[in-house]
Amino acid sequence: MTLKELSWYFDLQERLARNKEILVSLEAAASPKGQMLTGMPHAPGVSDKVGDLAIEIADMKTRIQYLQEEAERQREPIERFIAGIENDQTRMIFRLRFLRCLTWGEVAAVIGGRNTENGVKSACYRYLANCSPE
């Protein structure tokens, strides 16, 4: 497993989370709001805001489904790789960073002790450098 493969999965998870947030925003914008019925004629040109947003919502749902399927395909090999890491702390660093998608600072805080953001990042990169075929 390479850093590129692990990072790709991490980025995929971040895109998935962002797209889910966008979907929530689109659905909120499309929810019906009370219309003012004044009986007065409206300006020329009819627009269907909810209809336009429905197209975006459907497109976003399709993208989210694709990203979820892709993430599911990529998750198993990453889980196997991480499960094969013998050192408990290193395994936890990989699990927190690449499966739970925490920042390096959050990983250091969870690991605790005197671990810093740079320390956990270095441990990860050092492990990958040592296990990579040359």
TIMI-2910 file (N, C-alpha, C, CB; in pm, 1 decimal, decimal comma, always signed):
<rs>
+----------+----------+----------+----------+----------+----------+----------+----------+----------+----------+----------+----------+------+
!      n_x !      n_y !      n_z !     ca_x !     ca_y !     ca_z !      c_x !      c_y !      c_z !     cb_x !     cb_y !     cb_z ! resn !
+----------+----------+----------+----------+----------+----------+----------+----------+----------+----------+----------+----------+------+
!    +86,3 !   -117,2 !     +0,0 !     +0,0 !     +0,0 !     +0,0 !    +90,6 !   +123,0 !     +0,0 !    -98,0 !     +0,1 !   +123,7 !  Met !
!    +56,2 !   +219,2 !    -81,2 !   +137,7 !   +340,1 !    -91,6 !    +64,6 !   +458,6 !    -29,2 !   +172,4 !   +369,9 !   -238,9 !  Thr !
!   +140,3 !   +562,5 !     -2,8 !    +81,8 !   +685,1 !    +49,8 !    -18,1 !   +742,1 !    -50,6 !   +191,9 !   +788,8 !    +82,1 !  Leu !
!    +11,8 !   +727,8 !   -178,5 !    -78,5 !   +778,5 !   -282,5 !   -214,3 !   +707,9 !   -275,3 !    -15,7 !   +759,4 !   -422,8 !  Lys !
!   -212,9 !   +576,7 !   -257,8 !   -338,6 !   +501,1 !   -248,0 !   -416,3 !   +539,1 !   -122,2 !   -310,4 !   +349,8 !   -248,3 !  Glu !
!   -345,8 !   +551,2 !    -11,0 !   -410,5 !   +589,3 !   +114,1 !   -465,7 !   +731,6 !   +106,8 !   -312,1 !   +576,9 !   +230,6 !  Leu !
!   -389,4 !   +820,6 !    +49,1 !   -433,0 !   +959,5 !    +36,1 !   -552,0 !   +971,4 !    -58,3 !   -317,9 !  +1046,8 !    -13,5 !  Ser !
!   -553,6 !   +890,5 !   -163,0 !   -665,6 !   +893,0 !   -257,2 !   -794,8 !   +855,2 !   -184,5 !   -639,6 !   +796,4 !   -376,5 !  Trp !
!   -788,1 !   +752,4 !   -100,6 !   -905,9 !   +711,0 !    -24,1 !   -947,6 !   +821,2 !    +73,7 !   -877,7 !   +579,3 !    +52,2 !  Tyr !
!   -850,1 !   +882,0 !   +139,2 !   -877,7 !   +991,4 !   +232,4 !   -948,1 !  +1105,5 !   +159,1 !   -746,5 !  +1041,8 !   +298,6 !  Phe !
!   -896,6 !  +1143,9 !    +42,1 !   -957,5 !  +1250,9 !    -36,7 !  -1097,9 !  +1212,7 !    -83,2 !   -869,8 !  +1284,3 !   -157,5 !  Asp !
!  -1116,2 !  +1087,5 !   -118,5 !  -1247,4 !  +1038,4 !   -159,5 !  -1348,0 !  +1055,5 !    -46,2 !  -1239,2 !   +890,5 !   -202,1 !  Leu !
!  -1307,2 !  +1022,6 !    +74,6 !  -1395,2 !  +1038,3 !   +190,5 !  -1428,2 !  +1186,0 !   +215,7 !  -1329,8 !   +976,8 !   +315,4 !  Gln !
!  -1330,1 !  +1272,7 !   +197,8 !  -1355,5 !  +1416,4 !   +215,7 !  -1452,8 !  +1469,2 !   +110,1 !  -1223,4 !  +1495,4 !   +209,3 !  Glu !
!  -1435,7 !  +1426,3 !    -15,6 !  -1528,7 !  +1468,1 !   -121,4 !  -1668,6 !  +1417,9 !    -91,5 !  -1482,3 !  +1416,6 !   -258,9 !  Arg !
!  -1678,8 !  +1296,0 !    -42,9 !  -1808,3 !  +1238,7 !     -8,9 !  -1875,9 !  +1321,2 !   +100,5 !  -1792,3 !  +1092,4 !    +36,1 !  Leu !
!  -1802,2 !  +1358,0 !   +203,4 !  -1857,7 !  +1439,4 !   +312,1 !  -1901,5 !  +1576,4 !   +261,8 !  -1754,8 !  +1455,5 !   +424,5 !  Ala !
!  -1820,2 !  +1639,0 !   +176,4 !  -1856,3 !  +1769,0 !   +119,5 !  -1982,3 !  +1759,2 !    +34,8 !  -1741,3 !  +1824,2 !    +35,4 !  Arg !
!  -1992,0 !  +1655,4 !    -46,8 !  -2109,3 !  +1638,3 !   -131,5 !  -2235,1 !  +1614,4 !    -48,8 !  -2087,9 !  +1523,0 !   -228,0 !  Asn !
!  -2222,7 !  +1543,8 !    +62,1 !  -2338,1 !  +1523,3 !   +150,3 !  -2383,6 !  +1655,7 !   +211,6 !  -2303,7 !  +1422,1 !   +261,7 !  Lys !
!  -2288,1 !  +1740,6 !   +247,5 !  -2322,7 !  +1873,0 !   +300,8 !  -2392,9 !  +1957,5 !   +195,1 !  -2196,6 !  +1945,7 !   +351,1 !  Glu !
!  -2343,8 !  +1951,1 !    +72,7 !  -2406,2 !  +2025,8 !    -36,6 !  -2548,0 !  +1975,3 !    -60,0 !  -2322,7 !  +2013,7 !   -166,0 !  Ile !
!  -2566,8 !  +1843,9 !    -55,2 !  -2699,8 !  +1786,3 !    -74,6 !  -2796,9 !  +1837,8 !    +30,5 !  -2693,3 !  +1633,3 !    -69,8 !  Leu !
!  -2753,9 !  +1842,8 !   +155,3 !  -2839,7 !  +1895,3 !   +261,8 !  -2877,3 !  +2040,8 !   +232,4 !  -2768,7 !  +1884,6 !   +399,4 !  Val !
!  -2781,6 !  +2119,6 !   +185,8 !  -2808,3 !  +2259,7 !   +152,8 !  -2906,3 !  +2272,3 !    +36,2 !  -2677,7 !  +2331,9 !   +119,1 !  Ser !
!  -2886,8 !  +2189,1 !    -65,5 !  -2977,7 !  +2191,8 !   -180,2 !  -3119,5 !  +2153,4 !   -139,2 !  -2927,5 !  +2097,5 !   -290,1 !  Leu !
!  -3130,0 !  +2049,9 !    -56,6 !  -3263,0 !  +2006,8 !    -12,5 !  -3330,7 !  +2113,1 !    +72,7 !  -3253,2 !  +1876,1 !    +65,9 !  Glu !
!  -3252,0 !  +2182,4 !   +154,2 !  -3308,8 !  +2290,1 !   +235,8 !  -3355,8 !  +2404,9 !   +147,2 !  -3205,4 !  +2341,0 !   +338,7 !  Ala !
!  -3278,7 !  +2436,3 !    +43,6 !  -3315,9 !  +2545,0 !    -46,4 !  -3439,4 !  +2509,8 !   -129,0 !  -3199,6 !  +2578,9 !   -138,7 !  Ala !
!  -3460,1 !  +2380,6 !   -153,8 !  -3572,7 !  +2338,3 !   -236,5 !  -3700,0 !  +2316,2 !   -156,0 !  -3537,2 !  +2212,1 !   -310,1 !  Ala !
!  -3688,7 !  +2317,6 !    -25,1 !  -3808,8 !  +2291,9 !    +55,2 !  -3908,2 !  +2405,4 !    +33,5 !  -3773,5 !  +2277,6 !   +206,7 !  Ser !
!  -4034,0 !  +2368,5 !    +24,3 !  -4134,8 !  +2471,3 !     -4,9 !  -4144,1 !  +2573,1 !   +108,0 !  -4272,1 !  +2406,8 !    -28,5 !  Pro !
!  -4150,2 !  +2694,3 !    +66,9 !  -4167,3 !  +2803,6 !   +161,9 !  -4304,1 !  +2864,7 !   +133,0 !  -4050,8 !  +2911,2 !   +150,5 !  Lys !
!  -4357,5 !  +2930,8 !   +227,6 !  -4488,8 !  +2991,8 !   +209,0 !  -4486,6 !  +3093,5 !    +95,4 !  -4535,3 !  +3058,5 !   +338,4 !  Gly !
!  -4579,5 !  +3080,4 !     +6,7 !  -4587,9 !  +3175,7 !   -102,7 !  -4685,6 !  +3285,7 !    -64,7 !  -4631,0 !  +3106,1 !   -234,2 !  Gln !
!  -4652,7 !  +3404,7 !   -108,7 !  -4742,6 !  +3516,3 !    -85,8 !  -4843,3 !  +3518,5 !   -199,7 !  -4664,9 !  +3651,6 !    -75,5 !  Met !
!  -4968,5 !  +3501,6 !   -168,5 !  -5073,7 !  +3506,6 !   -268,5 !  -5138,1 !  +3644,0 !   -259,7 !  -5178,9 !  +3392,2 !   -247,5 !  Leu !
!  -5097,6 !  +3730,1 !   -349,6 !  -5147,7 !  +3867,2 !   -346,0 !  -5258,5 !  +3889,4 !   -446,7 !  -5035,3 !  +3964,8 !   -371,5 !  Thr !
!  -5271,2 !  +3800,1 !   -542,6 !  -5370,7 !  +3820,2 !   -647,4 !  -5320,5 !  +3914,0 !   -755,5 !  -5498,9 !  +3874,2 !   -588,1 !  Gly !
!  -5202,4 !  +3967,9 !   -738,9 !  -5144,5 !  +4060,1 !   -836,6 !  -5067,3 !  +3980,0 !   -941,1 !  -5051,7 !  +4164,4 !   -767,2 !  Met !
!  -5063,6 !  +4029,6 !  -1062,7 !  -4986,4 !  +3959,3 !  -1166,4 !  -4837,4 !  +3961,6 !  -1132,1 !  -5010,6 !  +4023,5 !  -1305,9 !  Pro !
!  -4769,8 !  +3856,9 !  -1173,1 !  -4626,0 !  +3845,0 !  -1147,5 !  -4547,3 !  +3899,0 !  -1265,6 !  -4587,1 !  +3698,4 !  -1119,8 !  His !
!  -4421,6 !  +3922,0 !  -1241,5 !  -4331,7 !  +3971,4 !  -1346,4 !  -4323,5 !  +3867,9 !  -1458,4 !  -4189,6 !  +4001,8 !  -1288,8 !  Ala !
!  -4295,9 !  +3912,2 !  -1580,4 !  -4285,5 !  +3817,7 !  -1691,5 !  -4168,2 !  +3722,5 !  -1670,8 !  -4270,1 !  +3892,7 !  -1824,6 !  Pro !
!  -4179,5 !  +3605,8 !  -1729,3 !  -4073,4 !  +3505,6 !  -1715,7 !  -4097,7 !  +3420,7 !  -1593,0 !  -3935,0 !  +3572,5 !  -1707,7 !  Gly !
!  -4134,1 !  +3301,3 !  -1615,2 !  -4163,4 !  +3211,9 !  -1505,3 !  -4041,5 !  +3125,1 !  -1479,5 !  -4288,3 !  +3125,6 !  -1535,2 !  Val !
!  -4003,7 !  +3115,6 !  -1355,9 !  -3892,2 !  +3026,7 !  -1322,6 !  -3939,5 !  +2926,8 !  -1218,5 !  -3768,6 !  +3107,2 !  -1270,6 !  Ser !
!  -3882,2 !  +2811,3 !  -1226,0 !  -3918,5 !  +2704,0 !  -1134,3 !  -3795,7 !  +2670,9 !  -1050,2 !  -3970,7 !  +2577,6 !  -1211,5 !  Asp !
!  -3777,4 !  +2744,8 !   -942,4 !  -3660,7 !  +2727,5 !   -857,0 !  -3654,2 !  +2585,5 !   -801,0 !  -3662,9 !  +2829,2 !   -742,9 !  Lys !
!  -3766,9 !  +2534,8 !   -754,8 !  -3769,5 !  +2400,6 !   -696,6 !  -3737,8 !  +2297,1 !   -803,4 !  -3906,8 !  +2371,2 !   -632,1 !  Val !
!  -3790,3 !  +2314,5 !   -923,0 !  -3761,9 !  +2222,0 !  -1033,3 !  -3614,6 !  +2222,5 !  -1069,8 !  -3845,4 !  +2258,0 !  -1155,7 !  Gly !
!  -3556,4 !  +2342,2 !  -1076,5 !  -3414,1 !  +2352,5 !  -1107,3 !  -3330,2 !  +2285,8 !   -998,1 !  -3373,3 !  +2500,1 !  -1123,6 !  Asp !
!  -3367,1 !  +2307,8 !   -874,1 !  -3293,5 !  +2247,0 !   -763,6 !  -3313,0 !  +2095,1 !   -760,7 !  -3338,0 !  +2308,3 !   -630,4 !  Leu !
!  -3429,1 !  +2048,2 !   -805,2 !  -3453,7 !  +1903,5 !   -807,9 !  -3354,3 !  +1834,3 !   -899,7 !  -3597,7 !  +1873,4 !   -853,5 !  Ala !
!  -3320,7 !  +1899,0 !  -1009,6 !  -3221,1 !  +1842,8 !  -1101,7 !  -3085,4 !  +1835,1 !  -1032,6 !  -3211,2 !  +1927,9 !  -1231,4 !  Ile !
!  -3046,7 !  +1941,4 !   -963,8 !  -2918,9 !  +1942,8 !   -891,9 !  -2917,0 !  +1838,8 !   -779,8 !  -2891,8 !  +2082,5 !   -834,3 !  Glu !
!  -3029,8 !  +1823,8 !   -711,4 !  -3038,6 !  +1726,2 !   -603,3 !  -3021,8 !  +1584,6 !   -658,4 !  -3173,2 !  +1739,5 !   -529,1 !  Ile !
!  -3090,0 !  +1555,7 !   -768,5 !  -3078,8 !  +1422,4 !   -829,1 !  -2935,5 !  +1395,9 !   -873,7 !  -3175,2 !  +1408,6 !   -949,0 !  Ala !
!  -2872,5 !  +1496,3 !   -933,9 !  -2733,8 !  +1481,6 !   -977,7 !  -2640,8 !  +1458,8 !   -858,5 !  -2689,3 !  +1605,8 !  -1056,6 !  Asp !
!  -2661,1 !  +1533,0 !   -751,8 !  -2577,0 !  +1518,9 !   -632,9 !  -2595,7 !  +1381,4 !   -569,2 !  -2609,1 !  +1629,4 !   -530,8 !  Met !
!  -2719,2 !  +1331,4 !   -565,9 !  -2744,3 !  +1197,8 !   -510,6 !  -2673,1 !  +1091,2 !   -592,7 !  -2895,4 !  +1168,7 !   -505,8 !  Lys !
!  -2670,8 !  +1108,5 !   -724,1 !  -2600,4 !  +1013,9 !   -810,8 !  -2450,8 !  +1017,7 !   -782,6 !  -2627,6 !  +1045,2 !   -959,3 !  Thr !
!  -2394,7 !  +1138,3 !   -768,3 !  -2252,1 !  +1151,1 !   -736,5 !  -2218,6 !  +1088,7 !   -602,6 !  -2210,7 !  +1297,0 !   -736,4 !  Arg !
!  -2303,3 !  +1111,8 !   -503,4 !  -2280,6 !  +1055,8 !   -370,1 !  -2284,3 !   +903,6 !   -375,3 !  -2385,6 !  +1108,5 !   -270,2 !  Ile !
!  -2379,4 !   +848,8 !   -447,7 !  -2388,7 !   +703,1 !   -459,5 !  -2263,4 !   +646,2 !   -525,4 !  -2513,7 !   +663,3 !   -540,0 !  Gln !
!  -2216,2 !   +712,5 !   -631,9 !  -2094,7 !   +667,6 !   -698,7 !  -1974,8 !   +671,6 !   -602,9 !  -2066,9 !   +754,4 !   -822,6 !  Tyr !
!  -1959,5 !   +781,3 !   -530,0 !  -1847,6 !   +794,7 !   -436,3 !  -1856,2 !   +691,4 !   -324,1 !  -1844,6 !   +935,9 !   -376,9 !  Leu !
!  -1976,8 !   +663,1 !   -275,9 !  -1992,5 !   +562,4 !   -171,5 !  -1953,7 !   +423,7 !   -222,2 !  -2136,5 !   +561,3 !   -120,3 !  Gln !
!  -1994,2 !   +391,7 !   -344,3 !  -1958,4 !   +261,7 !   -402,1 !  -1807,5 !   +250,8 !   -422,6 !  -2031,5 !   +240,2 !   -535,8 !  Glu !
!  -1746,8 !   +357,3 !   -471,6 !  -1602,3 !   +358,1 !   -492,8 !  -1528,3 !   +346,5 !   -360,1 !  -1559,4 !   +485,7 !   -566,4 !  Glu !
!  -1575,1 !   +416,5 !   -258,2 !  -1512,6 !   +410,0 !   -126,1 !  -1524,1 !   +269,3 !    -68,5 !  -1576,9 !   +512,2 !    -30,5 !  Ala !
!  -1637,7 !   +206,7 !    -88,5 !  -1656,7 !    +70,1 !    -37,4 !  -1560,9 !    -27,5 !   -104,5 !  -1801,9 !    +24,2 !    -59,2 !  Glu !
!  -1539,8 !    -10,4 !   -235,4 !  -1445,5 !    -97,1 !   -307,6 !  -1303,0 !    -78,5 !   -257,1 !  -1451,2 !    -68,7 !   -458,0 !  Arg !
!  -1266,1 !    +43,1 !   -224,7 !  -1129,3 !    +72,8 !   -183,0 !  -1104,3 !    +45,7 !    -35,0 !  -1097,4 !   +216,2 !   -213,3 !  Gln !
!  -1208,6 !    +40,4 !    +44,8 !  -1193,4 !    +28,2 !   +190,0 !  -1133,2 !   -106,9 !   +232,0 !  -1328,6 !    +47,0 !   +257,4 !  Arg !
!  -1177,2 !   -214,7 !   +172,1 !  -1132,8 !   -347,5 !   +215,2 !   -981,7 !   -367,3 !   +204,9 !  -1202,4 !   -452,9 !   +133,4 !  Glu !
!   -918,7 !   -334,7 !    +90,4 !   -772,7 !   -351,6 !    +86,3 !   -699,7 !   -262,5 !   +187,5 !   -721,4 !   -321,3 !    -53,8 !  Pro !
!   -752,3 !   -145,2 !   +212,6 !   -690,0 !    -55,6 !   +310,3 !   -704,7 !   -112,5 !   +450,7 !   -752,5 !    +85,5 !   +303,0 !  Ile !
!   -823,1 !   -165,9 !   +481,9 !   -842,8 !   -227,7 !   +613,6 !   -749,0 !   -346,8 !   +633,2 !   -989,1 !   -272,6 !   +630,4 !  Glu !
!   -731,3 !   -427,6 !   +528,2 !   -639,8 !   -542,4 !   +538,1 !   -497,0 !   -496,0 !   +561,0 !   -647,1 !   -628,6 !   +411,0 !  Arg !
!   -455,5 !   -391,3 !   +488,1 !   -320,9 !   -337,6 !   +503,8 !   -299,8 !   -289,1 !   +646,6 !   -296,1 !   -223,1 !   +404,2 !  Phe !
!   -394,7 !   -212,8 !   +697,3 !   -382,6 !   -157,4 !   +831,8 !   -384,6 !   -268,5 !   +936,5 !   -495,5 !    -57,0 !   +858,6 !  Ile !
!   -468,7 !   -368,6 !   +916,3 !   -475,2 !   -480,5 !  +1011,9 !   -342,5 !   -555,4 !  +1018,7 !   -587,8 !   -577,7 !   +973,1 !  Ala !
!   -263,4 !   -550,4 !   +911,1 !   -135,1 !   -618,9 !   +907,4 !    -21,4 !   -543,6 !   +974,7 !    -98,5 !   -645,7 !   +767,1 !  Gly !
!    -46,9 !   -422,7 !  +1019,7 !    +56,3 !   -344,4 !  +1088,7 !    +71,2 !   -400,3 !  +1230,4 !    +19,6 !   -190,5 !  +1091,8 !  Ile !
!   +190,9 !   -445,2 !  +1264,2 !   +213,5 !   -512,3 !  +1392,6 !   +212,7 !   -416,8 !  +1511,6 !   +344,8 !   -585,7 !  +1389,0 !  Glu !
!   +272,4 !   -300,9 !  +1496,7 !   +281,6 !   -205,5 !  +1607,6 !   +143,6 !   -143,4 !  +1633,5 !   +387,1 !    -94,3 !  +1576,7 !  Asn !
!    +96,4 !   -156,0 !  +1757,3 !    -37,8 !   -107,0 !  +1791,9 !    -55,5 !    +42,2 !  +1767,5 !    -67,4 !   -137,3 !  +1936,4 !  Asp !
!    +43,1 !   +120,1 !  +1807,8 !    +31,6 !   +265,0 !  +1793,3 !    +32,3 !   +304,7 !  +1645,5 !   +146,2 !   +335,9 !  +1868,3 !  Gln !
!   +119,3 !   +244,8 !  +1568,5 !   +125,3 !   +275,6 !  +1425,2 !     -5,1 !   +234,9 !  +1357,6 !   +245,2 !   +204,0 !  +1358,5 !  Thr !
!    -56,7 !   +118,7 !  +1395,5 !   -183,3 !    +73,3 !  +1338,6 !   -295,0 !   +172,2 !  +1372,3 !   -218,8 !    -68,0 !  +1390,7 !  Arg !
!   -296,0 !   +221,8 !  +1495,6 !   -397,3 !   +319,0 !  +1536,8 !   -383,0 !   +449,7 !  +1459,6 !   -387,5 !   +345,6 !  +1687,3 !  Met !
!   -260,5 !   +492,6 !  +1437,2 !   -236,8 !   +614,8 !  +1358,5 !   -297,2 !   +599,1 !  +1218,7 !    -83,7 !   +645,7 !  +1348,5 !  Ile !
!   -269,5 !   +487,6 !  +1154,6 !   -322,9 !   +463,7 !  +1020,1 !   -475,2 !   +456,2 !  +1021,8 !   -264,7 !   +334,2 !   +961,8 !  Phe !
!   -529,5 !   +387,5 !  +1120,0 !   -675,3 !   +371,6 !  +1127,6 !   -744,1 !   +508,1 !  +1146,1 !   -713,2 !   +276,2 !  +1244,4 !  Arg !
!   -690,4 !   +587,4 !  +1237,5 !   -750,6 !   +718,5 !  +1264,2 !   -737,9 !   +812,1 !  +1144,0 !   -685,2 !   +782,6 !  +1386,7 !  Leu !
!   -622,2 !   +811,7 !  +1081,7 !   -598,7 !   +903,4 !   +970,7 !   -673,0 !   +861,9 !   +843,6 !   -450,4 !   +912,3 !   +942,4 !  Arg !
!   -658,4 !   +736,1 !   +805,2 !   -705,8 !   +697,0 !   +673,0 !   -844,2 !   +633,0 !   +671,8 !   -608,7 !   +603,1 !   +612,4 !  Phe !
!   -888,0 !   +574,5 !   +781,6 !  -1023,2 !   +519,4 !   +783,4 !  -1122,8 !   +613,6 !   +849,7 !  -1023,9 !   +386,0 !   +854,7 !  Leu !
!  -1080,3 !   +680,9 !   +955,5 !  -1170,1 !   +774,6 !  +1023,8 !  -1154,6 !   +916,5 !   +971,5 !  -1144,5 !   +772,3 !  +1173,6 !  Arg !
!  -1052,4 !   +939,6 !   +887,3 !  -1029,3 !  +1067,8 !   +819,7 !  -1008,7 !  +1184,5 !   +915,9 !  -1145,1 !  +1098,6 !   +728,8 !  Cys !
!   -933,5 !  +1159,7 !  +1022,1 !   -900,1 !  +1267,8 !  +1113,9 !   -778,9 !  +1343,8 !  +1060,8 !   -872,6 !  +1213,1 !  +1256,2 !  Leu !
!   -764,7 !  +1469,0 !  +1101,8 !   -646,2 !  +1545,7 !  +1066,2 !   -528,9 !  +1490,9 !  +1146,5 !   -666,8 !  +1698,8 !  +1092,7 !  Thr !
!   -407,4 !  +1527,7 !  +1104,4 !   -289,4 !  +1481,6 !  +1178,9 !   -293,2 !  +1531,6 !  +1323,3 !   -159,8 !  +1529,3 !  +1109,8 !  Trp !
!   -338,8 !  +1654,0 !  +1342,7 !   -349,1 !  +1708,6 !  +1477,8 !   -448,1 !  +1630,6 !  +1563,8 !   -390,2 !  +1854,5 !  +1471,9 !  Gly !
!   -561,2 !  +1592,6 !  +1503,6 !   -660,5 !  +1513,2 !  +1576,5 !   -606,0 !  +1374,4 !  +1609,4 !   -790,0 !  +1501,0 !  +1494,6 !  Glu !
!   -531,4 !  +1316,7 !  +1515,1 !   -470,6 !  +1185,5 !  +1539,4 !   -375,5 !  +1195,2 !  +1658,7 !   -394,8 !  +1134,6 !  +1412,5 !  Val !
!   -291,6 !  +1298,6 !  +1660,7 !   -196,3 !  +1316,2 !  +1771,1 !   -269,9 !  +1332,0 !  +1904,2 !   -105,8 !  +1438,8 !  +1745,5 !  Ala !
!   -380,6 !  +1406,2 !  +1902,5 !   -457,0 !  +1426,7 !  +2026,3 !   -517,8 !  +1296,0 !  +2076,0 !   -567,8 !  +1530,8 !  +2004,3 !  Ala !
!   -567,7 !  +1213,2 !  +1985,6 !   -627,2 !  +1085,4 !  +2025,8 !   -520,7 !   +989,8 !  +2077,0 !   -702,9 !  +1021,7 !  +1908,4 !  Val !
!   -407,0 !   +983,8 !  +2008,3 !   -298,3 !   +894,7 !  +2050,2 !   -246,7 !   +937,5 !  +2186,6 !   -183,1 !   +894,7 !  +1946,2 !  Ile !
!   -239,1 !  +1068,7 !  +2207,6 !   -199,7 !  +1120,8 !  +2338,2 !    -50,5 !  +1112,0 !  +2363,1 !   -272,3 !  +1047,4 !  +2446,2 !  Gly !
!    -15,2 !  +1113,7 !  +2489,6 !   +126,1 !  +1113,0 !  +2526,5 !   +193,1 !  +1239,3 !  +2477,9 !   +197,0 !   +989,9 !  +2469,3 !  Gly !
!   +315,2 !  +1226,4 !  +2435,2 !   +388,4 !  +1342,0 !  +2383,5 !   +382,6 !  +1347,7 !  +2231,9 !   +533,4 !  +1338,2 !  +2429,7 !  Arg !
!   +289,3 !  +1278,0 !  +2172,4 !   +278,2 !  +1276,3 !  +2026,7 !   +229,1 !  +1410,0 !  +1974,7 !   +184,3 !  +1164,7 !  +1981,3 !  Asn !
!   +295,0 !  +1455,4 !  +1870,6 !   +257,3 !  +1580,0 !  +1806,2 !   +206,4 !  +1549,1 !  +1666,1 !   +376,6 !  +1679,1 !  +1801,5 !  Thr !
!   +152,7 !  +1651,3 !  +1603,4 !   +105,5 !  +1637,9 !  +1465,3 !   +218,6 !  +1588,2 !  +1375,1 !    +50,6 !  +1773,1 !  +1413,1 !  Glu !
!   +335,1 !  +1652,2 !  +1385,0 !   +449,4 !  +1610,9 !  +1303,1 !   +499,5 !  +1472,2 !  +1341,2 !   +562,5 !  +1711,6 !  +1316,4 !  Asn !
!   +489,3 !  +1437,5 !  +1468,4 !   +535,9 !  +1307,4 !  +1513,9 !   +454,2 !  +1192,0 !  +1456,3 !   +532,4 !  +1301,9 !  +1664,1 !  Gly !
!   +321,2 !  +1205,2 !  +1459,5 !   +238,1 !  +1096,6 !  +1405,1 !   +248,8 !  +1090,1 !  +1253,8 !    +91,5 !  +1115,0 !  +1446,2 !  Val !
!   +262,6 !  +1206,2 !  +1190,5 !   +280,1 !  +1208,7 !  +1045,0 !   +411,5 !  +1140,9 !  +1006,6 !   +277,1 !  +1354,2 !   +992,0 !  Lys !
!   +517,3 !  +1171,6 !  +1080,5 !   +647,9 !  +1110,6 !  +1054,4 !   +644,2 !   +960,0 !  +1076,2 !   +754,7 !  +1173,4 !  +1143,8 !  Ser !
!   +573,5 !   +915,7 !  +1179,5 !   +562,5 !   +771,7 !  +1206,0 !   +492,9 !   +701,9 !  +1089,1 !   +484,9 !   +745,9 !  +1338,2 !  Ala !
!   +391,6 !   +765,1 !  +1036,7 !   +319,2 !   +709,5 !   +921,4 !   +410,5 !   +700,7 !   +800,1 !   +195,3 !   +795,4 !   +888,3 !  Cys !
!   +474,1 !   +810,1 !   +766,4 !   +561,0 !   +812,9 !   +648,0 !   +680,8 !   +718,7 !   +662,7 !   +610,4 !   +955,4 !   +622,5 !  Tyr !
!   +733,8 !   +711,6 !   +784,6 !   +846,6 !   +621,8 !   +809,9 !   +803,3 !   +475,8 !   +790,5 !   +902,4 !   +643,4 !   +953,5 !  Arg !
!   +686,1 !   +441,8 !   +840,5 !   +636,1 !   +304,7 !   +824,4 !   +618,8 !   +271,9 !   +675,3 !   +501,0 !   +286,2 !   +900,4 !  Tyr !
!   +559,2 !   +364,1 !   +601,8 !   +536,9 !   +341,3 !   +458,0 !   +669,0 !   +328,0 !   +383,2 !   +454,1 !   +456,0 !   +397,5 !  Leu !
!   +768,9 !   +408,8 !   +421,1 !   +899,2 !   +401,8 !   +355,4 !   +967,1 !   +267,8 !   +383,1 !   +989,0 !   +517,4 !   +402,1 !  Ala !
!   +948,3 !   +214,5 !   +504,4 !  +1011,3 !    +88,0 !   +542,0 !   +942,6 !    -34,7 !   +482,0 !  +1013,0 !    +75,5 !   +691,4 !  Asn !
!   +814,2 !    -23,2 !   +453,4 !   +743,1 !   -140,3 !   +402,1 !   +728,9 !   -137,9 !   +250,1 !   +605,9 !   -149,3 !   +465,9 !  Cys !
!   +767,9 !    -29,4 !   +185,8 !   +756,5 !    -19,6 !    +40,1 !   +865,0 !   -100,1 !    -27,7 !   +763,5 !   +126,1 !     -5,2 !  Ser !
!   +829,8 !   -173,3 !   -134,9 !   +933,6 !   -243,8 !   -210,8 !  +1020,9 !   -143,5 !   -283,5 !   +871,2 !   -343,4 !   -311,1 !  Pro !
!  +1146,6 !   -169,0 !   -288,4 !  +1239,1 !    -73,4 !   -352,5 !  +1272,0 !   -114,3 !   -491,8 !  +1366,7 !    -59,8 !   -273,1 !  Glu !
+----------+----------+----------+----------+----------+----------+----------+----------+----------+----------+----------+----------+------+
</rs>
